[in-house]
Amino acid sequence: MSGKILLIGLLLLAPGAWATQAVFAGGSFWVMEALFAGRPGVERIEAGWMQSGSQHQRRQVVRVHYDDNLIGYGELLTLYWAAVDLFDDEGQFCDRGREYSPALYVQSSLQQKWAQQSRAKLELETGRELGVRILPVGAFALALPRHQGYAERNPLLYGAYRRACGYPAGERLNPEALAGVLPPAIAR
């Protein structure tokens, strides 16, 4: 019996045992995937489509699997807010239409609270209403393998696309430079 308890304990301590998920829509899923890739605590990113609501609206999204002990949802939100055009609800940069419109898909009341508080803070700071919607997570459909890890597998094509489309440069999205964007209570 003690062997089973030990095994269960080891499984709970295994890498990824404390992983959780966050879903972000911010234009091209290639750009969103590159935004979160390689960050400490981010374990896996899946590009795909999220369908929510009765009107069958689909958006390109990334589902980020992360270790909450190493990176918090608030830190992921900070990166997200710095990467999207806050006021454009018709798409992002050269990617136009509902499929590319920005949204935060929340999976818990805590994610809902953090998303709403951070959006409200940005609206107060800018004096404008943001175009980013906060929606409940819906049905996720994984994109084809050719879309997974696109920036890493095709760095020249991805770089040319990102520049031509007008997405912000990655160096602007350095977490240290973004420190203080969210209040400490939200950041973790």
Beta strands, then each sheet from edge to edge (+ up, - down):
strand 1: 19-25
strand 2: 42-52
strand 3: 57-67
strand 4: 91-92
strand 5: 95-96
strand 6: 103-106
strand 7: 133-136
strand 8: 139-142
sheet 1: 7+ 6+ 1- 3+ 2- 8+
sheet 2: 4+ 5-
end
